[in-house]
Amino acid sequence: MYFPYLRGRQNELLCLRELLDAGKLSSKVIPIIEPVKFSSTFFSTLSKFIETKRKVVVIRNPKVGSFSKELADMRRKIEKENDENKKEKLQKVLDGYKTVWNNLDIQKAYVMDSKVLSDIIENKIDVKNAMMINIEKGNYHYYEEYGEEITGKYTVVPKGGDFEDVIEDDIIILEDGYRKAKRNIDYIEKPDETFSRNHIVYKKRGFLGFSDFSMVGSEFEESGFAPLAIAIHIMYFGNREELRVHHFVSKSNESISDPARKFEEAMNGLINWEHFNVIPKTIGLDRLIECYNMGKFPGLGVIKKYSLMHHMEMMGEYLEER
């Protein structure tokens, strides 16, 4: 099983929704979403998973973004609203969100820390029905001390830690295999890299599944900026079925002007790539090609969305075949 860890930005959510709409998100791909915005897109995406009876994991104590603050702001706005009609409408929206949030078909998850540990010990969290997520390698000492008390239905652990020695139940291995460059232009120096082999070895090593941050990387950035270069990151399988990522970078990188030209240059690299004819033609990849053929620059966020869609669909097809 593949558990892609997504931070719930708009285009990441739209990636999942569009794959569900197209019937291209395999049941062997179960997303973990850390909500970063209290948005209608987030809740409509969860509703789509519920409607299609598909599994999704939602982190209840997000560590990044403004989800918790925006929820509190909405509650305060309702309290302060003097117009009863407006107040009723806002409350109805919030109640609708709560219904989705509390739906039993959505798997609860918690990022493990001292606060969560305290809540488990005080029986505030039903750990046996939750996914416990450990991003920090040092978290294993919690399990050394408390063992089964804090072991969830599934436990996500970082690759290379000591968790395997102290957790006996179902483990999902987490690895950030993406080397995120400081600037897009830096990918020119190393355009092709190994991403992961976890999809090949996870079963042999006794794990229930594997997880990663795709080509987004584990580092969370609130907002981007206009780059000098445009880079398109495409996942593919190497000669030994290892997962690799190729970076296609624009050439006219002297200034931030003319992003449409930069997109065309990066896509030229992709279309003329030696492996282009053998990589899976997913709907994400097809949409990138369609934009290129139409001479349309879709925007940086949409480029990333299509690259993510390609990765999710490709991994699902790989796992289905095996």
C-alpha positions as CSV (number, residue, x, y, z in Angstrom):
1,M,0.0,0.0,0.0
2,Y,1.2,3.5,-0.8
3,F,0.3,6.3,1.6
4,P,1.4,9.6,-0.1
5,Y,1.8,12.4,2.5
6,L,0.2,15.6,1.2
7,R,0.0,19.0,2.9
8,G,-3.4,19.8,1.7
9,R,-2.6,22.8,-0.5
10,Q,-5.3,23.6,-3.0
11,N,-3.6,22.0,-6.0
12,E,-2.7,18.9,-4.0
13,L,-6.4,18.5,-3.0
14,L,-7.5,19.1,-6.6
15,C,-5.0,16.5,-7.8
16,L,-6.8,13.9,-5.6
17,R,-10.3,15.0,-6.6
18,E,-9.5,14.9,-10.3
19,L,-8.0,11.5,-10.0
20,L,-11.1,10.3,-8.2
21,D,-13.4,11.8,-10.8
22,A,-11.4,10.1,-13.6
23,G,-11.3,6.8,-11.7
24,K,-7.5,6.9,-11.7
25,L,-6.8,6.8,-8.0
26,S,-6.1,3.1,-7.2
27,S,-7.5,1.6,-4.0
28,K,-3.9,0.8,-3.2
29,V,-3.1,4.5,-2.9
30,I,-4.4,5.9,0.4
31,P,-3.5,9.6,0.8
32,I,-2.5,11.1,4.2
33,I,-3.6,14.7,4.3
34,E,-2.3,17.3,6.8
35,P,-4.8,20.1,6.4
36,V,-3.1,23.5,6.1
37,K,-6.2,25.6,5.1
38,F,-9.7,25.6,6.5
39,S,-11.2,25.7,3.0
40,S,-14.2,24.5,1.0
41,T,-11.8,22.7,-1.3
42,F,-10.5,20.6,1.6
43,F,-14.0,19.6,2.7
44,S,-15.3,19.0,-0.8
45,T,-12.3,16.7,-1.4
46,L,-13.0,14.7,1.8
47,S,-16.7,14.5,0.7
48,K,-15.5,13.1,-2.6
49,F,-13.7,10.3,-0.8
50,I,-16.7,9.6,1.3
51,E,-19.0,9.6,-1.7
52,T,-16.8,7.2,-3.7
53,K,-16.2,5.0,-0.6
54,R,-12.5,5.4,-0.8
55,K,-10.0,5.5,2.1
56,V,-8.3,8.7,3.1
57,V,-6.3,9.6,6.2
58,V,-6.7,13.1,7.8
59,I,-4.3,14.4,10.5
60,R,-6.2,15.9,13.4
61,N,-3.3,18.0,14.8
62,P,-1.7,19.7,11.8
63,K,1.8,21.1,12.5
64,V,2.0,23.5,9.7
65,G,-0.3,26.0,7.9
66,S,-3.3,28.0,9.4
67,F,-6.1,25.4,9.5
68,S,-6.6,25.6,13.3
69,K,-6.4,29.4,13.3
70,E,-8.9,29.7,10.5
71,L,-11.4,27.4,12.2
72,A,-11.1,29.5,15.4
73,D,-11.6,32.6,13.3
74,M,-14.8,31.2,11.7
75,R,-16.2,30.4,15.1
76,R,-15.5,33.9,16.4
77,K,-17.1,35.4,13.3
78,I,-20.3,33.4,13.9
79,E,-20.3,34.5,17.6
80,K,-19.9,38.2,16.7
81,E,-22.4,38.2,13.8
82,N,-25.4,40.3,14.6
83,D,-27.5,39.6,11.5
84,E,-29.4,36.4,12.4
85,N,-29.8,35.3,8.8
86,K,-26.0,35.6,8.1
87,K,-25.3,33.9,11.4
88,E,-27.5,31.0,10.5
89,K,-25.9,30.6,7.1
90,L,-22.4,30.6,8.5
91,Q,-23.4,28.1,11.2
92,K,-25.0,25.9,8.6
93,V,-21.7,25.9,6.6
94,L,-19.7,25.1,9.7
95,D,-22.1,22.3,10.7
96,G,-21.7,20.8,7.2
97,Y,-17.9,20.9,7.6
98,K,-18.2,19.2,11.0
99,T,-20.3,16.4,9.6
100,V,-17.6,15.7,7.0
101,W,-14.8,16.0,9.5
102,N,-16.4,13.5,11.9
103,N,-17.4,11.0,9.3
104,L,-16.4,7.5,10.4
105,D,-15.1,6.6,7.0
106,I,-12.2,9.0,7.4
107,Q,-9.2,7.5,9.1
108,K,-8.0,9.7,12.0
109,A,-4.3,10.3,12.3
110,Y,-2.1,12.2,14.8
111,V,1.5,13.5,14.4
112,M,3.1,12.1,17.5
113,D,4.5,14.6,20.0
114,S,4.4,15.1,23.8
115,K,0.9,16.7,23.7
116,V,-0.5,13.7,21.8
117,L,1.3,11.3,24.2
118,S,-0.3,13.1,27.1
119,D,-3.8,12.9,25.5
120,I,-3.4,9.2,24.9
121,I,-2.4,8.5,28.4
122,E,-5.4,10.5,29.7
123,N,-7.6,8.5,27.3
124,K,-8.5,11.6,25.2
125,I,-7.4,9.8,22.0
126,D,-8.6,6.4,20.9
127,V,-5.2,5.3,19.7
128,K,-6.2,1.8,18.7
129,N,-8.4,3.1,15.9
130,A,-5.9,5.9,14.8
131,M,-2.9,6.2,12.6
132,M,0.1,7.4,14.6
133,I,2.6,9.4,12.5
134,N,6.2,9.8,13.5
135,I,8.2,12.3,11.4
136,E,11.1,12.7,13.8
137,K,13.5,9.8,14.2
138,G,13.9,10.6,17.9
139,N,10.3,9.7,18.6
140,Y,11.1,6.1,19.1
141,H,11.8,6.7,22.8
142,Y,8.1,7.3,23.3
143,Y,7.5,3.7,22.2
144,E,10.4,2.3,24.3
145,E,8.7,3.7,27.4
146,Y,5.0,3.3,26.6
147,G,5.0,0.5,24.0
148,E,1.5,-0.9,23.2
149,E,-0.2,2.0,25.0
150,I,0.6,4.4,22.2
151,T,0.8,2.0,19.2
152,G,-2.0,2.9,16.8
153,K,-4.0,0.8,14.2
154,Y,-1.2,1.8,11.9
155,T,2.1,3.5,12.8
156,V,4.1,5.6,10.3
157,V,7.8,5.7,11.1
158,P,10.8,7.4,9.4
159,K,13.1,5.1,7.5
160,G,16.3,4.5,9.2
161,G,15.1,5.0,12.7
162,D,15.0,2.4,15.6
163,F,11.2,2.0,15.5
164,E,11.3,-1.5,13.9
165,D,12.7,-2.8,17.2
166,V,10.0,-1.5,19.5
167,I,6.8,-1.5,17.4
168,E,5.4,-4.9,16.6
169,D,2.2,-4.0,14.8
170,D,1.6,-2.7,11.3
171,I,4.3,-0.2,10.2
172,I,4.3,2.2,7.3
173,I,7.8,3.4,6.3
174,L,8.2,7.1,5.6
175,E,11.0,8.5,3.5
176,D,11.5,11.9,2.0
177,G,13.3,10.8,-1.2
178,Y,13.1,14.2,-2.9
179,R,16.2,16.4,-3.1
180,K,14.6,19.9,-3.1
181,A,16.9,22.4,-4.7
182,K,17.1,26.0,-3.4
183,R,16.3,27.3,-6.9
184,N,14.8,25.6,-9.9
185,I,17.8,26.6,-12.0
186,D,19.9,24.3,-9.7
187,Y,18.2,21.2,-11.0
188,I,20.2,21.7,-14.2
189,E,23.3,20.4,-12.4
190,K,21.7,17.0,-11.6
191,P,18.7,16.5,-13.8
192,D,18.0,12.8,-13.0
193,E,18.0,11.2,-9.6
194,T,17.0,8.1,-7.7
195,F,13.9,8.8,-5.6
196,S,13.0,5.5,-3.8
197,R,13.1,1.7,-3.8
198,N,10.5,1.4,-1.0
199,H,7.8,0.2,-3.3
200,I,10.0,-2.8,-4.2
201,V,11.2,-3.8,-0.8
202,Y,8.5,-2.8,1.7
203,K,6.8,-6.2,1.8
204,K,10.0,-8.1,2.0
205,R,11.0,-6.1,5.1
206,G,7.7,-6.7,6.8
207,F,6.0,-3.3,6.4
208,L,2.3,-2.8,5.7
209,G,3.1,0.1,3.3
210,F,5.3,3.0,2.4
211,S,4.9,6.8,2.4
212,D,6.7,9.8,0.9
213,F,6.1,13.5,0.2
214,S,6.3,13.0,-3.6
215,M,8.1,15.7,-5.5
216,V,6.8,18.4,-3.1
217,G,9.2,17.4,-0.3
218,S,8.7,17.5,3.4
219,E,9.5,21.1,3.8
220,F,6.4,23.3,4.0
221,E,6.4,26.7,2.4
222,E,3.4,29.0,2.9
223,S,3.7,30.7,-0.5
224,G,5.9,30.7,-3.5
225,F,7.4,33.4,-5.7
226,A,8.1,33.9,-9.3
227,P,11.2,31.8,-10.2
228,L,13.9,32.5,-12.7
229,A,13.5,29.0,-14.1
230,I,10.5,26.7,-14.5
231,A,11.1,23.0,-13.6
232,I,8.8,20.1,-14.3
233,H,9.5,17.1,-12.2
234,I,8.4,13.7,-13.7
235,M,8.6,10.4,-11.8
236,Y,9.4,7.2,-13.7
237,F,10.7,3.7,-13.2
238,G,14.4,2.9,-13.9
239,N,15.9,-0.3,-15.3
240,R,15.6,-2.1,-12.0
241,E,12.1,-0.8,-11.2
242,E,13.5,1.8,-8.8
243,L,11.6,5.1,-8.8
244,R,13.5,8.0,-10.3
245,V,12.7,11.7,-10.8
246,H,13.8,13.7,-13.9
247,H,13.8,17.5,-13.7
248,F,13.1,19.3,-17.0
249,V,14.3,22.9,-16.7
250,S,13.7,26.0,-18.9
251,K,16.6,27.6,-20.7
252,S,15.8,31.3,-20.8
253,N,16.5,31.9,-17.1
254,E,18.0,35.4,-17.1
255,S,14.9,37.0,-15.6
256,I,11.4,36.1,-14.3
257,S,9.7,37.4,-17.4
258,D,7.8,35.2,-20.0
259,P,6.9,32.1,-17.9
260,A,5.0,30.8,-20.9
261,R,8.2,30.6,-22.9
262,K,9.9,28.9,-20.0
263,F,7.1,26.3,-19.7
264,E,7.5,25.5,-23.5
265,E,11.2,25.1,-23.1
266,A,10.9,22.7,-20.1
267,M,8.2,20.8,-22.0
268,N,10.4,20.6,-25.1
269,G,12.9,18.8,-22.9
270,L,10.2,16.3,-21.7
271,I,8.8,15.6,-25.2
272,N,12.3,15.0,-26.6
273,W,13.5,13.0,-23.6
274,E,15.0,9.5,-24.5
275,H,12.6,7.8,-22.0
276,F,9.5,9.7,-23.1
277,N,8.0,6.9,-25.2
278,V,8.3,4.3,-22.4
279,I,7.1,6.2,-19.3
280,P,3.4,5.6,-18.3
281,K,1.1,8.0,-20.1
282,T,-1.1,9.0,-17.2
283,I,-3.8,11.7,-17.3
284,G,-1.5,14.1,-15.4
285,L,1.2,13.7,-18.1
286,D,-1.4,13.9,-20.8
287,R,-2.7,17.2,-19.5
288,L,0.8,18.7,-19.4
289,I,1.2,17.6,-23.0
290,E,-2.2,19.0,-23.9
291,C,-1.2,22.4,-22.5
292,Y,2.0,22.3,-24.4
293,N,0.3,21.4,-27.7
294,M,-2.2,24.2,-27.2
295,G,0.5,26.8,-26.4
296,K,-1.1,27.3,-23.0
297,F,0.9,28.1,-19.8
298,P,-1.3,26.6,-17.0
299,G,0.5,28.2,-14.1
300,L,3.1,26.9,-11.7
301,G,0.5,25.4,-9.2
302,V,-1.3,23.5,-12.0
303,I,2.1,22.2,-13.4
304,K,2.8,20.7,-9.9
305,K,-0.8,19.3,-9.7
306,Y,-0.3,17.5,-13.0
307,S,3.1,16.1,-12.0
308,L,1.5,14.9,-8.7
309,M,-1.4,13.3,-10.6
310,H,1.2,11.5,-12.8
311,H,3.0,10.1,-9.7
312,M,-0.2,9.0,-7.9
313,E,-1.7,7.2,-10.9
314,M,1.7,5.6,-11.9
315,M,2.2,4.2,-8.4
316,G,-1.3,2.9,-8.3
317,E,-0.9,1.1,-11.6
318,Y,2.4,-0.4,-10.4
319,L,0.9,-1.8,-7.2
320,E,-2.2,-3.1,-9.0
321,E,0.0,-5.1,-11.5
322,R,1.9,-6.7,-8.6
